């Protein structure tokens, strides 16, 4: 009989716990809850962009891979003036190849991969932009695609 006592006590405790949990009122529906507090970061350091030079082995194959990182800003595909109030700060990239009159926006956070550039010198300007497309920092990368690529 003493061996069964711990088993009996644990079974009783389990039943009592289940009964008390079932007797509690249901929590309020989610729409009735107040919004979660958000604490803005008013003194954020300025955003900065760091870009690595493309690797010579990749350039020899006609491939440009630019790894970068943004400091004090998260790269996400969110655009527009309402996103300016997001904290911590968010943004995206503006990429211009060979001083073209146009650029493209990239919010992937992945390395930039450019193919099929002709042999010769090239320049890529990468701008770190806020959601409203104002450039906060930029870097320019100059490189040469070899003739045999």
Secondary structure, DSSP 8 states (H G I E B T S, - for coil): -HHHHHHHHHHHHHHHHHHHHHHS-----GGGS--------TT----EEEE----HHHHHTTEEEE-EEEESSEE-S--SGGGGG-SS-EEEEEEEETT-S--EEE-S-S-EEEE---SEEEEEEEEEEETT--EEEEEEEEEEE-TT-
